[in-house]
Amino acid sequence: MKGVLKGLATTLSTFARKPVTIQYPDARHPLPVRQRSFPVLTWDFDQDEACCTGCNICVRNCPVDCMTATMHDNPKYAEGTSDRRKIVEKFWIDYARCMRCNICVEVCPFEAIVMDNNWSGHEHSVYDRLDLHIDIDDLTKASREGKLTFPFQPEDTVEALIAEISGGEAPEVPFKASRPDARQRQLERIARGEPAAIQLREPEKPKAAAAAAAGPAGAEVEVLSESKIRAKRMRAERQAKEYTDKGEAVPAEILAAIELYRNMKPGEAAPAAGAGAAAGAAVPRGEFPPGIGIGPKGDPNSPEKVRARRMRAERKAREAIAAGEPIPEDVAQTLYDLGSEMSPGGGVWATLGGGTAVATAPAEVAAAPEFPPGIGIGPKGDPNSPEKVRARRMRAERRAKEALEKGEEIPEDVLATIKELGGKVPEGAGK
């Protein structure tokens, strides 16, 4: 009986209590600041673009691989309205796989991703799981519309509490460019007729094409920013150092490029390296003529590929000279264009220096042939290659010497081989 009375007392005490049920979704409980739903991307209202650069750090650290991001060059950087050279192009998060661990927020170096701590981050009920693949437009929507009233990282909050208790200096407010006051400043700029993004610096001027007034040689004109001038100068200095480390002379075109970019000023036109040489002036000798062999590795105009073409043309020229034939016109042109000393019509350096092209006699260029004409000119591995012809000749000479030491006559086939391959017939051999 006593227990029954206690139960009735409990029932009667709750009878007049105010109900706690609310009519969702018309009414919602306020969520705590530390509430964690799903990750979303933040929006930079000062530069009017996503804070994300597409660096993929969050993608690599995600334990369930629910994220995908791609990066591209930021067009607003050239316009001077952004400090981000790279910007996110596409971003997807599969909310069906996300376990809301907050790791992506902690590892992001740009404050570009945050856990949505509002009701907008919870209400994602769908009938199809594929509808939970959220793209970049939906990921930035909450921030763009000002629904992220207090974006935060738990670590930042802990640091702020420690500073408050210890009396130290409070840390800088996180997500400063994505907060509602930044959005309000953007709206005020737009209301005044100003652009949505802040103009940080002057827009970069595009690289100009070849101009008629650049000079008689039609040299190109470059208009570069300070960062690009510095990058081109450092690249030329690095190439010059590679030649110096190998104990070789630095090509004239590299020295000219270094001098050009050292004197060039941002936003001002300057002639391209190697242009504007006075007519008739002596051109410094380099490994290749100006403009040749200056491409990056793998390019047809790279030093490696240009050197290979020149050596191939010189080999063909030697073969033609050894066979008593004239050097083919295409081979002669290649020798001239690439600055080879074997050019039959005179080297390109004489023409560049303003001198008269003097033909070089083939006898002065080509060394004395090791074999008779047409012998030993095959590629490596061929029976008529220099290696195999030399081996046959030495074998025949050795057999001839052994026959003479035994007092025997040298076989006719051995003598024929020695004479055919240009070998030396031992003394005492019969005619």
C-alpha positions, 0 to 999 in steps of 0.5 A: 500500500505504501508503494502504491501511494508513492507511485500516485504521488509521482504521477500527481507531481508530473501532472501539472508540469509544463510539457517539454515536447515541441512541434518540430519542424515548426519549432526547434531546440537551440543547438549547442555551439559544440554540436557536430553534424556534417562537414561543410566548406567555408566561404571567404567573403573578403575574396568572394570564393571558397576558402578551400584550395583543393590541397587534398589534405583532408581527402588523404586523412579521411579514415573512410575515404568519403571525400574527393577534391580537385584543384586548378589555377585561380583566375582571381589571383591574376585579377588581384582579388585573391591571394590563392594561386590555386583554388578548389575546382570540384569537391564531393563528400559522401554523407552516407559514409561520413562518420563525423569524426572531425579529422578533416577540420583539424588537419585543414591548414586554411580553415576551409572546412568545418562541422556544421553546428546548426540545424542545416547540418542535420536535416539531410533526410533523403529516400535515395543514398545517392542523394547524399553525395554533396557537391561543392555548391551544396557544401558552400551554401550554408556559409554563403547564406550566412547560416554558419553563425559560429564556425569553430574548431574544438582545438581553438576553443580549448586554446581560448579557454586556457588563455582566459584562465591563465590570463594570457593573450587570447588567440586570433578568432578562427574563420575570420573571413567566413563569419557573419560580420565578414558577410555583412561587410561584403553586402555593404560593399555591394550596396555601395556599388563596389565589387564583392571581392576586395581589390588586393593589388593591380591585375597582372598584365598578360604576356604580349605577343610579338610586336612590330616595333620590337626591332628589326629582328622581330623580337618578342616583347614580354610583360611579366609580373614580379613573381614570374620575372624572379622565377625565370631569372632563378631558372636561368641562374640554375641552368648556368650553375649546372654548366659551371659545376660540370666545368663547361662554358655557360651558353650565351643564351643563358647568360643573356637570359640572366641579364635580361631578367635581372634588368626587367621591371614588373609590368614593363615591356622588355625584349626577349633574351637574345634579341636586339643584337647589333648587326655585324656584332660578334655573337658569343660562342655557345654549345648551340646557336641562340634559341637552339637547345633551350627547351625543357627536358623532353621537349624537341628543343631540349639540349639533349635532343638537339645534341642527339640530332647534331651528332646523328647528322655529323655521323651521316656526314662522315659516312658520306665523306668516307664513301666519297659522296657529297653530304645530303642537303638535309644533313648539311642544313641540319649541321648548319642550323645546329652550329656544327663545325662539319657544315660544308657551307660554313658554320652558322657562327660566322653568319651570326657574327657578321662574317663571311661564311667560309666553306670547310674542306671535307678533308679538314673535318673528317678524319681518315677512314679506318676502313675502305669506303663502304666498309664498317658503316653499318649500325651496331650489331650489323655484320658491317658494323665497325666492331664486327669488321675490325674483329674479322680483320684482326682475326685474319691478320692473326691467322696470317701471322701464325702461318708465317711463323710456321713457315707456311703460305698464307691462305688465299681467303685470309689474304683476300679478307685482309686486303678487302678490309684495309688491313696490313699484310704481314711482311714475307707474305706471297703475292 
